[in-house]
């Protein structure tokens, strides 16, 4: 017959077992709460490796510096890869979109760093050189997200463009080319995402090397980045109030005319919403500091 002391001991053991089960059952919830939506490590890394031009309209990446900090980058990417789909689904929309933009940009940096020797040796000049005969670099499944192998195209086309009604992402997703929008020197965060996307589009459109309004007498045209050719349809769906590229350019007219000598003529053209739109050739060279 068990003694009172042994009964107490068994009761304590049973309580500990039950407690262990509760902790196990709720551990995914505890783990989900641990994700750093401030992106502290990734944010600090971007601050250290992204350099801004004197006119504040362009940025480049110091990939050589990043290559010696690859362990810091990898820790950030490991945190991205550890997120499950159910955990992601429990976040609000701003948190989800911030996460996917940071993941796209972060894994793009990894793709370059994983092949940095090719760039240093002159065997690669562009991210496009990292593809193969049958696979583009954006189709290479080289990272894990939501417990599955994915590629960069999956994030951009199957997640961001499908799940969110936000065409301004095209000024935030950076594919490591000179003609891409400037990589931001900070992480995207939910609490500031709308402001960050707005400032990204302003900076992108204000750079005349990528987007400009040309005036010739009483006539003129918009000469835009090829990004707006490839994704023109995303600006014609009424998302964020954009039903056409004319709407986009009208909304950001002050960015487009910033610092230009004929700003008023440009404003008048933009107000007319009746002018030709052409598209610039894309500079696919690596967005490295050497190509400033």
C-alpha positions in Angstrom: 0.0 0.0 0.0 1.5 3.4 -1.0 2.6 5.6 1.8 1.3 9.2 2.0 4.7 10.4 1.1 4.8 8.2 -2.1 1.3 9.4 -3.0 2.4 13.0 -2.8 5.5 12.2 -4.9 3.3 10.5 -7.6 0.9 13.4 -7.6 3.7 15.9 -8.2 5.1 13.7 -11.0 1.6 13.6 -12.7 1.3 17.4 -12.4 4.7 17.8 -14.0 3.7 15.4 -16.8 0.5 17.4 -17.5 2.5 20.7 -17.4 4.9 19.2 -20.0 2.0 18.3 -22.3 0.5 21.8 -22.0 3.9 23.4 -22.9 4.3 21.0 -25.8 0.8 21.7 -27.1 1.3 25.4 -26.9 4.9 25.6 -28.0 4.0 26.6 -31.6 2.2 29.6 -30.2 5.2 30.5 -28.0 7.5 30.0 -31.0 5.3 32.2 -33.2 5.5 35.0 -30.7 9.3 34.9 -30.9 9.6 36.2 -34.5 11.2 39.6 -34.6 8.9 41.8 -36.7 11.5 44.6 -36.2 14.0 42.6 -38.2 16.8 43.8 -35.9 19.6 41.8 -37.4 18.6 42.2 -41.0 18.0 45.9 -40.5 21.5 46.5 -39.0 23.1 44.5 -41.8 21.4 46.6 -44.5 22.6 49.7 -42.7 26.2 48.5 -42.9 26.2 47.3 -46.5 23.9 49.6 -48.5 25.4 52.9 -49.6 23.4 55.8 -50.8 24.3 58.2 -53.7 25.0 61.9 -53.1 21.6 62.9 -54.6 19.9 60.3 -52.3 18.1 58.7 -55.4 20.2 55.6 -55.8 21.8 52.9 -53.6 24.4 50.2 -54.2 25.4 47.2 -52.1 28.9 46.7 -50.8 29.0 43.0 -51.6 32.6 42.6 -50.6 31.7 43.8 -47.1 28.6 41.7 -47.1 30.6 38.6 -48.1 32.5 38.8 -44.8 29.2 39.3 -42.9 27.5 36.4 -44.6 27.0 34.7 -41.2 24.8 37.6 -40.1 22.8 37.5 -43.3 22.4 33.7 -42.9 21.0 34.1 -39.4 18.4 36.5 -40.7 17.5 34.1 -43.5 17.3 31.2 -41.1 14.7 33.1 -39.1 12.7 33.7 -42.3 12.9 30.0 -43.2 11.8 29.0 -39.7 8.4 30.6 -40.2 5.6 28.1 -40.9 2.7 28.9 -43.2 0.3 28.7 -40.2 2.4 31.1 -38.3 2.5 33.5 -41.3 -1.3 33.2 -41.7 -1.7 34.4 -38.1 0.0 37.7 -38.8 -1.8 40.9 -40.1 -1.5 41.9 -43.7 1.2 44.5 -43.1 3.3 42.0 -41.2 2.9 39.5 -44.0 3.9 41.8 -46.8 6.8 43.2 -44.9 8.1 39.7 -44.3 7.8 38.7 -47.9 9.6 41.8 -49.2 12.4 41.4 -46.7 12.6 37.7 -47.6 12.8 38.4 -51.4 15.5 41.0 -50.9 17.4 38.9 -48.3 17.5 35.8 -50.4 18.5 37.8 -53.5 21.5 39.0 -51.5 22.3 35.4 -50.6 22.2 34.4 -54.3 24.8 37.0 -55.1 27.0 36.2 -52.1 26.9 32.5 -52.8 28.3 33.3 -56.2 30.5 36.2 -55.2 33.7 34.5 -56.4 32.3 34.5 -59.9 31.8 38.2 -59.8 35.2 38.9 -58.4 36.9 36.7 -61.0 34.9 38.4 -63.8 33.0 35.3 -64.7 29.7 37.0 -63.9 28.6 40.6 -64.4 24.9 40.3 -63.7 22.5 38.2 -61.7 21.3 36.9 -65.0 24.7 35.1 -65.4 23.8 32.9 -62.4 21.1 31.0 -64.3 21.6 27.9 -66.5 20.6 26.9 -70.0 17.2 25.9 -68.8 16.7 27.8 -65.6 16.8 31.5 -64.8 18.3 32.6 -61.5 14.8 33.5 -60.4 13.6 30.0 -61.0 16.4 28.3 -58.9 14.9 26.7 -55.8 17.8 27.5 -53.4 16.0 28.4 -50.1 13.3 27.2 -47.8 10.2 29.1 -47.0 7.1 27.8 -45.2 8.8 24.4 -44.9 9.1 24.0 -48.7 11.9 24.7 -51.2 11.2 27.9 -53.1 12.7 30.3 -55.6 12.5 34.1 -56.0 9.8 33.9 -58.6 7.6 32.1 -56.1 7.8 35.0 -53.6 7.2 37.7 -56.2 4.6 36.1 -58.5 2.9 33.4 -56.5 2.8 35.2 -53.1 3.3 39.0 -53.2 1.5 39.8 -56.5 -1.3 37.2 -55.8 -2.0 37.7 -52.1 -1.7 41.5 -51.9 -3.3 44.5 -53.8 -0.2 46.6 -53.6 1.5 47.6 -56.9 4.1 49.7 -55.1 5.9 46.6 -54.3 7.6 47.0 -57.7 9.6 49.8 -56.1 10.6 47.6 -53.1 11.6 44.2 -54.5 15.2 44.5 -55.7 16.7 41.9 -58.0 20.3 43.1 -57.7 20.6 45.1 -61.0 21.7 48.7 -61.5 18.3 49.6 -63.1 16.3 48.1 -60.2 14.8 50.3 -57.6 17.2 51.3 -54.8 17.6 48.7 -52.1 16.5 50.3 -48.9 19.2 50.6 -46.2 16.7 49.4 -43.6 14.2 46.5 -43.3 10.6 46.9 -44.1 8.4 46.8 -41.0 4.7 46.6 -40.6 4.3 49.7 -38.5 5.9 51.9 -41.3 5.2 49.8 -44.4 2.8 52.3 -46.1 5.3 55.2 -45.6 8.2 53.0 -46.8 6.5 51.9 -50.0 5.5 55.5 -50.7 9.0 56.8 -50.2 10.4 53.9 -52.3 8.2 54.9 -55.3 9.0 58.6 -54.8 12.8 57.9 -54.8 12.5 55.5 -57.8 10.5 58.0 -59.9 12.7 60.9 -58.9 15.8 59.4 -60.5 16.0 60.6 -64.1 18.3 57.8 -65.0 15.4 55.4 -64.5 12.3 57.5 -65.0 12.0 61.0 -66.5 9.5 63.4 -68.2 10.9 64.7 -71.4 9.7 68.1 -72.8 10.1 69.1 -76.4 8.4 72.4 -77.1 4.7 72.0 -76.5 5.0 68.2 -76.5 6.5 65.6 -74.2 6.7 62.0 -73.1 7.3 59.9 -70.1 10.4 57.7 -70.4 10.0 55.1 -67.7 11.8 52.0 -66.3 11.0 48.8 -68.1 9.6 47.6 -64.8 6.5 49.6 -65.7 6.4 47.8 -69.0 6.7 44.4 -67.5 4.2 45.0 -64.7 2.0 47.6 -66.4 -1.1 45.5 -65.7 -0.5 45.7 -61.9 -1.1 49.5 -62.2 -4.3 49.1 -64.2 -6.4 47.1 -61.7 -7.5 50.0 -59.4 -5.2 48.8 -56.6 -4.2 51.7 -54.3 -6.2 54.0 -56.7 -4.1 53.3 -59.8 -6.1 52.6 -62.9 -3.3 53.4 -65.3 0.3 54.5 -65.4 -1.1 58.0 -65.9 -2.6 57.7 -62.5 0.7 56.6 -61.0 2.7 59.4 -62.6 0.1 62.0 -61.6 0.2 60.8 -58.0 4.0 61.1 -57.9 4.3 64.1 -60.2 6.4 66.1 -57.7 8.9 63.3 -57.5 9.1 63.1 -61.3 9.8 66.9 -61.7 12.1 67.2 -58.6 15.2 69.2 -59.5 14.3 69.6 -63.2 14.7 73.0 -64.9 11.3 72.7 -66.8 9.3 71.5 -63.8 6.2 73.5 -64.6 6.0 72.2 -68.2 6.4 68.7 -66.9 3.6 69.3 -64.4 1.3 70.5 -67.2 2.1 67.4 -69.3 1.4 65.1 -66.4 -1.9 66.8 -65.7 -3.0 66.2 -69.2 -2.8 62.4 -68.8 -2.4 62.3 -72.6 1.1 61.7 -73.7 3.2 58.9 -75.0 5.0 56.5 -72.6 8.2 54.9 -73.7 10.4 52.5 -71.7 14.2 52.6 -71.1 16.6 49.8 -71.7 17.4 47.9 -68.5 20.9 47.9 -67.0 21.4 44.4 -65.7 24.9 45.0 -64.2 25.2 44.1 -60.6 24.1 46.8 -58.2 27.5 46.8 -56.5 29.2 49.9 -55.2 31.7 49.5 -58.1 28.9 50.3 -60.5 27.8 53.6 -58.9 
